[in-house]
Amino acid sequence: MNAYIEEVIEKVRKKDSHEPEFIQTVEEVLRSLEPVIDKHPEYQKMSLLERMIEPERVIEFRVTWADDNGKTHVNRGYRVQFNSAIGPYKGGIRFATHVNLSVMKFLGFEQTFKNSLTSLPMGGGKGGSDFDPNGRSDGEIMRFCQAFMTELYRHIGPNTDVPAGDIGVGAREVGYMFGQYKRIRGNYENGVLTGKGRSFGGSVIRPEATGFGAVYYLNEVLKHQKDTIKGKTIVISGFGNVAWGVAQKASELGAKVVTLAGPDGYCYDPEGISTKEKHDYMVEMRISGRNRAQDYADRFPSAKFFPGKKPWEQKADIYMPCAFQNEVGMADAESIVASGAKYYIEVANMPTTNEALYYIMNKGLVVGPSKAVNAGGVAVSGLEMSQNSLRLSWSEQEVDERLLTIMVNIHKESAKAAEECGLGYNLVAGANIAGFKKVADAMIAQGLV
């Protein structure tokens, strides 16, 4: 391994020893950059990697709000503005109990390269809070969002930092935050947030975009391998927006999603999650606040529920984790490899531990890395920013065509970058290299900033 890369990784391990998720993503990305670093000794002279792994700004703040009974609660809020070399900071806001600084930094670091891959002018950032919206009333969620934005508003703007939704933050939460921003600022700057409702500047197919984009990327992988998506069975996790989008687009293209999963276990539906009724029920499950996968099996007799288990034990042609970081460990990876599947496509952000990821790759499966596969969500957010700037709305067909073009190009550029570095069809390294090069060139051109 390149000595400079090892030196930088070791510095991160020592300096950020309490941030395991951040260390994990730095190790995964930097280790794949060796062919590029070897060709550019000037990167070490300019401490490029040290600069790239350090956020430009980390904002941490208190969020105080009252529940419906008048009881006061205090949560912790974050915004990590990681890199603005190619555009304003861009990345979602996550409301979940697992949110902490390590998670925010890992997501912001990944977002930098993901946004670079889209070819749109967006830097990397991420934000959120350890607030849990599950089981909360609309009034409580509104008050929390208003309190959160009362601090965040001073750090964002259409040309500074443009947050969006993420886990726990959908159109409702974005609407409440936008309303508070507008109230405080006194301006109608609808380009300050993406993932908005259609009535005030939101884009069509934004809720489905991550899932749709993931299937478009998968389709390019299959084409490259002279294979087809038609007739394939797909195992996924989660049942939120991302899983919902994957199930819809996979069905449309002739594949069959046979699982969904939640914190209580997973459902296996051999008939496939393939009908409008089933897709619509996934939306009901998400907005119910119950967060239970079992509800699907209770509704559809064709499905069986497996409490406390993960779906990776089911045999399929393609595996697509769509839920949380590190949901696939070594035992899961061994089950996936033993199934005889050829394709492992990450959809959630960093859903695989590094040990499991390298195991799956070394066993010969084609791996689509999350920063490339799930870039469709931020790509359509970028298209929403464009529509807001132009003060117009594109049709569903126009947005979908642009999304498809972006995902096709992401696959193409990732494969090309890997091939040029003598790595064959290594999409994990290719995505890291392609995303890195654009950010690195911009940072060097802008001097020591």
Long-range contacts (C-beta under 8 A, 24 or more apart in sequence): 1-31, 1-34, 2-34, 2-37, 2-38, 4-37, 4-43, 4-44, 4-49, 5-30, 5-31, 5-33, 5-34, 5-37, 5-49, 8-49, 8-50, 8-53, 11-50, 12-53, 16-102, 16-105, 18-102, 19-101, 19-102, 19-105, 19-106, 20-102, 21-102, 21-103, 21-105, 21-106, 21-325, 21-326, 21-350, 22-102, 22-105, 22-106, 22-109, 24-106, 24-326, 24-350, 24-353, 24-354, 25-106, 25-109, 25-110, 25-350, 26-53, 26-109, 27-354, 28-350, 28-354, 28-357, 28-428, 28-432, 29-109, 29-110, 29-113, 29-432, 29-436, 32-426, 32-428, 32-429, 32-432, 32-433, 33-432, 33-433, 33-436, 35-421, 35-422, 35-423, 35-433, 36-421, 36-433, 36-436, 36-437, 36-440, 42-444, 43-440, 46-444, 46-448, 48-440, 48-443, 48-444, 51-443, 52-83, 52-112, 52-436, 52-439, 52-440, 52-443, 53-109, 55-80, 55-81, 55-82, 55-83, 55-105, 55-108, 56-81, 56-82, 56-83, 56-84, 57-81, 57-155, 58-101, 58-104, 58-105, 59-152, 59-155, 60-101, 61-151, 61-152, 62-151, 63-129, 63-131, 63-144, 63-147, 63-148, 63-151, 64-147, 65-140, 65-143, 65-144, 65-146, 65-147, 66-143, 67-136, 67-140, 68-137, 68-139, 68-140, 75-129, 75-130, 75-131, 75-144, 76-129, 76-130, 77-127, 77-128, 77-129, 77-148, 77-151, 77-152, 78-104, 78-126, 78-127, 78-128, 78-129, 79-104, 79-125, 79-126, 79-127, 79-152, 79-155, 79-156, 79-161, 79-163, 80-104, 80-105, 80-107, 80-108, 80-125, 80-126, 80-127, 81-108, 81-123, 81-125, 81-155, 81-161, 82-108, 82-109, 82-111, 82-112, 82-123, 82-124, 82-125, 82-126, 83-108, 83-112, 83-123, 83-124, 83-439, 84-123, 85-123, 85-439, 85-442, 85-443, 85-446, 86-115, 86-116, 86-121, 86-122, 86-123, 86-438, 86-439, 86-442, 87-115, 87-120, 87-121, 87-122, 87-123, 88-122, 88-123, 88-157, 88-158, 88-159, 88-160, 88-161, 88-162, 89-123, 89-124, 89-125, 89-160, 89-161, 89-162, 90-115, 90-122, 90-123, 90-124, 90-125, 90-161, 90-162, 90-164, 90-378, 90-381, 90-382, 90-385, 91-115, 91-124, 91-125, 91-126, 91-127, 91-163, 91-164, 91-166, 91-378, 92-126, 92-127, 92-128, 92-163, 92-164, 92-165, 92-166, 92-169, 92-195, 92-377, 92-378, 93-126, 93-127, 93-128, 93-129, 93-163, 93-164, 93-165, 93-166, 93-169, 93-173, 93-177, 94-126, 94-127, 94-128, 94-129, 94-166, 94-167, 94-168, 94-169, 95-128, 95-129, 95-131, 95-132, 95-133, 95-144, 95-167, 95-168, 95-169, 95-173, 96-128, 96-130, 96-132, 96-167, 96-168, 97-130, 97-132, 98-130, 98-324, 99-128, 99-129, 99-130, 100-130, 103-128, 103-325, 104-128, 106-325, 106-349, 106-350, 107-349, 110-349, 110-350, 110-370, 110-371, 111-378, 112-435, 112-439, 113-371, 113-431, 113-432, 113-435, 113-436, 113-439, 114-371, 114-372, 114-374, 114-375, 114-378, 114-435, 115-375, 115-378, 115-382, 116-434, 116-435, 116-436, 116-438, 116-439, 117-371, 117-372, 117-375, 117-410, 117-413, 117-414, 117-431, 117-434, 117-435, 118-375, 118-378, 118-379, 118-382, 118-406, 118-410, 119-406, 119-409, 120-379, 120-382, 120-383, 120-406, 122-162, 122-378, 122-382, 122-385, 125-161, 125-163, 126-166, 127-152, 127-163, 128-166, 128-168, 128-169, 131-168, 132-168, 133-168, 133-169, 133-173, 133-289, 134-168, 134-289, 134-291, 135-289, 136-289, 138-172, 141-172, 141-173, 141-176, 142-176, 145-173, 145-176, 145-177, 145-180, 146-176, 146-177, 146-179, 146-180, 148-177, 149-176, 149-177, 149-180, 149-181, 149-184, 150-180, 150-184, 152-177, 153-180, 153-181, 153-184, 153-185, 156-181, 156-192, 156-193, 157-189, 157-192, 158-189, 158-191, 158-192, 158-385, 158-388, 158-389, 162-191, 162-192, 162-193, 162-194, 162-381, 162-385, 163-192, 163-193, 163-194, 164-193, 164-194, 164-195, 164-377, 164-378, 164-381, 165-194, 165-195, 167-240, 167-324, 169-195, 170-195, 170-207, 170-241, 171-195, 171-196, 171-197, 171-202, 171-207, 175-200, 190-388, 191-385, 191-388, 191-389, 194-381, 194-382, 194-384, 194-385, 195-381, 195-384, 196-384, 198-393, 201-384, 201-387, 201-388, 202-384, 203-380, 203-381, 203-383, 203-384, 203-387, 203-393, 203-394, 203-399, 204-393, 204-394, 204-395, 204-396, 204-399, 205-380, 205-396, 205-399, 205-400, 205-403, 206-377, 206-380, 206-381, 206-384, 207-241, 207-244, 207-245, 208-241, 208-244, 208-245, 208-248, 208-249, 209-245, 209-376, 209-377, 209-379, 209-380, 209-381, 209-403, 210-241, 210-242, 210-245, 210-347, 210-374, 210-376, 210-377, 211-241, 211-242, 211-243, 211-244, 211-245, 211-246, 211-247, 211-248, 211-249, 211-322, 211-347, 211-376, 212-245, 212-248, 212-249, 212-376, 212-400, 212-403, 213-373, 213-374, 213-375, 213-376, 213-377, 213-379, 213-380, 213-403, 213-406, 213-407, 214-242, 214-245, 214-246, 214-249, 214-320, 214-322, 214-345, 214-347, 214-373, 214-374, 214-376, 215-245, 215-246, 215-249, 215-250, 215-253, 215-255, 216-249, 216-376, 216-403, 216-404, 216-407, 216-408, 217-345, 217-368, 217-372, 217-373, 217-376, 217-407, 217-410, 217-411, 218-318, 218-320, 218-343, 218-345, 218-368, 218-373, 219-253, 220-407, 220-408, 220-411, 220-412, 221-343, 221-345, 221-366, 221-368, 221-411, 221-427, 222-343, 224-411, 224-415, 224-425, 225-342, 225-366, 227-342, 229-253, 229-254, 229-255, 230-254, 230-255, 231-255, 231-256, 232-256, 232-317, 232-318, 233-258, 233-272, 233-315, 233-316, 233-317, 233-318, 234-258, 234-316, 234-317, 234-318, 234-319, 234-320, 235-259, 235-311, 235-312, 235-314, 235-316, 235-318, 235-319, 235-320, 236-260, 236-261, 236-311, 236-319, 236-320, 236-321, 236-322, 236-347, 237-261, 237-266, 237-310, 237-311, 237-321, 237-322, 237-323, 237-327, 237-348, 237-351, 238-262, 238-321, 238-322, 238-323, 238-324, 238-348, 239-282, 239-285, 239-286, 239-293, 239-296, 240-286, 240-322, 240-323, 241-286, 242-322, 242-347, 242-348, 242-374, 242-377, 243-282, 243-322, 243-323, 244-279, 244-282, 244-283, 244-286, 246-320, 246-322, 246-347, 247-273, 247-274, 247-278, 247-279, 247-282, 248-279, 251-275, 251-279, 255-318, 258-314, 258-316, 259-311, 259-314, 260-293, 260-296, 260-311, 261-293, 261-310, 261-311, 261-323, 262-291, 262-292, 262-293, 262-294, 263-291, 263-293, 264-291, 264-292, 264-293, 264-294, 264-307, 264-308, 265-293, 265-294, 265-305, 265-306, 265-307, 265-308, 265-309, 266-293, 266-305, 266-306, 266-309, 266-310, 266-311, 267-293, 267-294, 267-296, 267-297, 267-303, 267-304, 267-305, 267-306, 268-303, 268-304, 268-306, 268-311, 268-314, 269-296, 269-300, 269-302, 269-303, 269-304, 270-302, 271-302, 312-336, 315-339, 315-340, 315-341, 316-341, 317-341, 317-342, 317-343, 318-342, 318-343, 318-344, 318-345, 319-343, 319-344, 319-345, 320-345, 320-346, 320-347, 321-346, 321-347, 321-348, 321-351, 321-352, 322-347, 322-348, 322-351, 323-348, 323-351, 324-348, 324-351, 325-349, 325-350, 325-351, 326-350, 326-351, 326-352, 326-353, 327-351, 327-352, 328-352, 328-353, 328-356, 329-353, 329-355, 329-356, 330-355, 330-356, 330-359, 332-356, 333-357, 333-359, 333-360, 334-359, 336-360, 336-365, 337-363, 337-365, 341-365, 342-366, 343-368, 344-368, 345-373, 346-370, 346-373, 346-374, 347-373, 347-374, 348-374, 349-374, 357-428, 361-426, 361-428, 366-425, 366-427, 367-427, 367-428, 368-427, 369-427, 369-428, 369-431, 369-432, 371-431, 371-432, 371-435, 372-410, 372-411, 372-414, 372-427, 372-431, 375-406, 375-407, 375-410, 376-403, 376-406, 376-407, 379-403, 379-406, 379-407
